[in-house]
């Protein structure tokens, strides 16, 4: 079985309280003051106390266009990505030369050569390392990345795979957009990265939880639920108010069918590793799955401490989970643009 040998979360050094970010966002996006009351309510109810940013707060005013913001994204992404990968490999007790494949996921910037290539060269990974950059998965990317590397390791069971996620959501900020989706996004999303080391079933390192099975689900007629509209100013967020209802409609049945195929039910899952989409989404997850009280506590704590980190978030929750040394069955889940979900069944021995 595939093993998750290590998870290393990484955050930029610039941390701000939510109230400070509310004031800065209002100054940049609502200079005439209209909508300020709504903005403050959204920020206050986002379930977020603090967030980390890729740049010092005062530098965002200097980013005049998409090109400048994306250049800043590349520089910060390579720094943070190299930190996460090097840390995860060391935590697993491996050497950088042991890495056979590096997958990279993001939805907050673009680069060619991609960030994985730049990180590989900075760290001195082998020149025959296999790379797989993925763009567009959004919040589901962390879970989908683990699932796809599990698929890869089934074919190459002696190898070591690394998943890198870097999301610098603050660098997608649209200063000319006072729409509700942009205000909600400005209340929830933060910056961060994470790397995960996975080993195949024939690799001598046999530490960490096992990946038993995965399931991908793409929901019909849901393209406008979540995503980007891409224009001259960069990435303009698409965020439908119906995300919680889509979760309620589909997720419960998907999870129960997935578990039933393996002779399991929801109460058999002792550990839940969920992406922190936001308060309403987390409430919908708990409701549709009829989870016991406290099942998503680590996810709520992550949302409070760092905000929604898109694809990196579920990996931060996974890292926090590993520190508790759970046992038995677990389920890692996330949802994102598509609209879609990804389920990963885990087992701790």
Residue pairs with C-beta under 8 A, 6 or more apart in sequence:
1 201
1 210
1 211
1 212
2 149
2 150
2 153
2 154
2 198
2 199
2 200
2 201
2 210
2 211
3 198
3 199
3 201
3 203
3 205
3 206
3 207
3 208
3 209
3 210
3 211
4 146
4 196
4 197
4 198
4 208
4 209
4 210
4 211
4 318
4 322
4 346
5 92
5 93
5 94
5 197
5 198
5 199
5 205
5 207
5 208
6 88
6 89
6 91
6 92
6 196
6 197
6 208
7 88
7 91
7 194
7 195
7 196
7 197
7 315
7 318
7 319
7 322
8 84
8 85
8 87
8 88
8 91
8 194
8 195
8 319
9 84
9 192
9 193
9 194
9 312
9 315
9 316
9 319
10 80
10 81
10 83
10 84
10 87
10 192
10 193
10 194
10 195
11 52
11 80
11 191
11 192
11 193
11 306
12 52
12 53
12 54
12 55
12 76
12 80
12 168
12 191
12 192
13 52
14 52
14 53
14 54
14 55
14 56
14 57
15 50
15 51
15 52
15 53
16 24
16 50
16 51
16 52
16 53
16 57
17 49
17 50
18 43
18 44
18 46
18 48
18 49
18 50
18 51
19 43
20 57
21 43
21 51
21 57
21 186
22 39
22 40
22 43
22 44
22 187
24 57
24 60
25 39
25 43
25 173
25 186
26 33
26 36
26 39
26 40
28 60
28 61
28 173
28 175
29 39
29 173
29 174
29 175
29 176
29 177
29 178
29 182
29 183
29 186
30 36
30 39
30 178
34 178
35 178
35 183
38 180
38 183
39 183
39 186
39 187
42 183
42 184
42 187
43 186
43 187
45 187
45 279
46 184
46 187
46 188
46 278
46 279
46 307
47 276
47 278
47 279
47 282
47 300
47 303
47 304
48 187
48 188
48 190
48 303
48 304
48 307
48 308
49 304
49 305
50 304
50 305
50 306
50 307
51 170
51 189
51 190
51 191
51 306
51 307
52 190
52 191
52 192
52 306
53 60
53 170
53 190
53 191
54 72
54 73
54 76
54 80
54 168
54 170
54 171
54 191
55 72
55 76
55 170
55 171
60 170
60 173
62 68
63 69
63 72
63 171
65 233
66 232
66 233
66 234
69 171
69 172
69 173
69 234
70 109
70 110
70 111
70 171
70 234
72 171
73 108
73 109
73 111
73 168
73 171
74 109
74 111
74 115
74 118
76 168
76 171
76 191
77 106
77 109
77 111
77 115
77 166
77 168
77 193
78 115
78 118
78 119
78 122
80 166
80 168
80 192
80 193
81 104
81 115
81 116
81 118
81 119
81 164
81 166
81 193
81 195
82 119
82 122
82 123
83 193
84 164
84 166
84 193
84 194
84 195
85 96
85 102
85 119
85 123
85 162
85 164
85 195
86 96
86 123
87 195
88 162
88 195
88 196
88 197
89 95
89 96
89 98
89 99
89 162
89 195
89 197
91 197
92 197
92 199
92 205
92 207
93 205
93 207
94 160
94 197
94 205
96 123
96 124
96 125
97 125
97 126
98 160
99 125
99 126
99 129
99 160
99 161
99 162
100 129
100 130
100 156
100 159
100 160
100 161
101 129
101 130
101 131
101 132
101 149
101 152
101 156
101 159
101 160
101 161
101 162
102 116
102 119
102 120
102 125
102 129
102 130
102 131
102 132
102 161
102 162
102 164
103 116
103 131
103 132
103 133
103 134
103 145
103 148
103 149
103 161
103 162
103 163
103 164
104 114
104 115
104 116
104 119
104 131
104 132
104 133
104 134
104 163
104 164
104 165
104 166
105 133
105 134
105 135
105 137
105 141
105 142
105 144
105 145
105 163
105 164
105 165
105 311
106 115
106 134
106 135
106 141
106 165
106 166
106 167
106 311
107 135
107 136
107 137
107 138
107 141
107 167
107 228
107 310
107 311
107 337
108 166
108 167
108 168
108 169
108 171
108 172
108 235
108 310
109 168
109 171
109 172
110 135
111 118
114 131
114 133
115 133
115 164
115 166
116 131
116 132
116 133
116 164
117 131
117 133
119 125
119 164
120 129
120 131
132 148
134 141
134 144
134 145
136 337
137 144
137 145
137 311
137 336
137 337
138 226
138 227
138 310
138 311
138 336
138 337
139 226
139 275
139 277
139 308
139 310
139 311
139 313
139 314
139 334
139 335
139 336
139 337
140 275
140 311
140 334
140 335
140 336
140 337
140 338
140 340
140 341
140 342
141 165
141 310
141 311
141 334
141 336
142 163
142 165
142 194
142 196
142 275
142 311
142 312
142 313
142 314
142 315
142 318
142 334
143 275
143 314
143 332
143 333
143 334
143 342
143 343
143 344
144 216
144 334
144 336
144 342
145 163
145 165
145 196
145 311
146 163
146 196
146 198
146 211
146 214
146 332
146 344
147 211
147 214
147 216
147 342
147 344
149 161
149 163
149 196
149 198
150 198
150 211
150 214
150 344
151 214
152 159
152 161
153 159
153 161
153 198
153 199
153 200
153 201
154 200
156 200
157 200
157 201
157 202
157 203
158 200
158 202
158 203
159 199
159 200
159 203
160 197
160 198
160 199
160 200
160 203
160 205
161 197
161 198
161 199
161 200
162 195
162 196
162 197
162 198
163 195
163 196
163 198
163 315
164 193
164 194
164 195
165 193
165 194
165 195
165 310
165 311
165 312
165 315
166 193
166 312
167 191
167 192
167 193
167 309
167 310
167 311
167 312
168 191
169 185
169 189
169 190
169 191
169 308
169 309
169 310
170 189
170 190
170 191
171 191
172 228
172 234
172 235
172 237
173 186
174 182
174 233
174 234
174 235
174 236
174 237
176 233
177 236
180 241
181 237
181 238
181 239
181 240
182 236
182 237
184 239
184 278
185 237
185 239
188 278
188 307
188 308
189 307
189 308
189 309
189 310
190 306
190 307
190 308
190 309
191 309
192 306
192 309
192 312
192 313
192 316
193 312
194 309
194 312
194 315
194 316
194 319
195 315
196 315
196 318
198 211
199 205
199 206
208 322
209 322
209 330
209 346
209 347
209 348
209 349
210 346
210 347
210 348
210 349
211 344
211 345
211 346
212 262
212 345
212 346
212 347
213 258
213 261
213 262
213 344
213 345
214 342
214 343
214 344
214 345
215 254
215 258
215 342
215 343
216 340
216 341
216 342
216 343
217 250
217 254
217 340
217 341
217 342
217 343
218 338
218 339
218 340
219 246
219 250
219 338
219 339
219 340
219 341
222 246
222 338
222 339
222 340
223 338
223 339
224 238
224 240
225 238
225 240
225 242
225 243
225 246
225 337
225 339
226 238
226 239
226 240
226 243
226 336
226 337
226 338
226 339
227 238
227 337
228 235
228 236
228 237
228 238
228 337
229 235
229 236
229 237
229 238
230 236
243 277
243 280
243 281
243 335
243 339
244 280
244 281
244 283
244 284
245 284
246 339
247 281
247 284
247 285
247 288
247 335
248 284
248 287
248 288
250 341
251 284
251 285
251 288
251 289
251 333
251 335
251 341
252 288
252 289
252 290
254 341
254 343
255 266
255 289
255 331
255 333
255 343
256 265
256 266
258 343
258 345
259 265
259 266
259 268
259 269
259 331
259 345
262 345
264 329
266 289
266 290
266 291
267 292
268 329
269 329
269 330
269 331
270 326
270 327
270 328
270 329
270 330
271 321
271 326
271 328
271 329
271 330
271 331
271 346
271 348
272 291
272 295
272 296
272 299
272 330
272 331
272 333
273 298
273 299
273 314
273 317
273 318
273 321
273 330
273 331
273 332
273 333
273 346
274 282
274 285
274 296
274 299
274 314
274 317
274 332
274 333
274 334
275 299
275 313
275 314
275 317
275 333
275 334
275 335
275 336
276 282
276 299
276 300
276 302
276 303
276 308
276 313
276 314
276 317
277 285
277 308
277 335
278 303
278 308
279 303
281 335
282 296
282 299
282 300
282 303
285 291
285 296
285 333
286 295
286 296
298 317
298 320
298 321
298 324
299 317
301 320
302 313
302 316
302 317
302 320
303 313
306 313
306 316
309 316
310 336
311 334
311 336
313 334
314 332
314 333
314 334
318 332
321 330
325 348
326 348
327 348
327 349
328 347
328 348
329 345
329 346
329 347
329 348
330 345
330 346
330 347
330 348
331 343
331 344
331 345
331 346
332 343
332 344
332 346
333 341
333 342
333 343
333 344
334 341
334 342
335 341
335 342
336 342
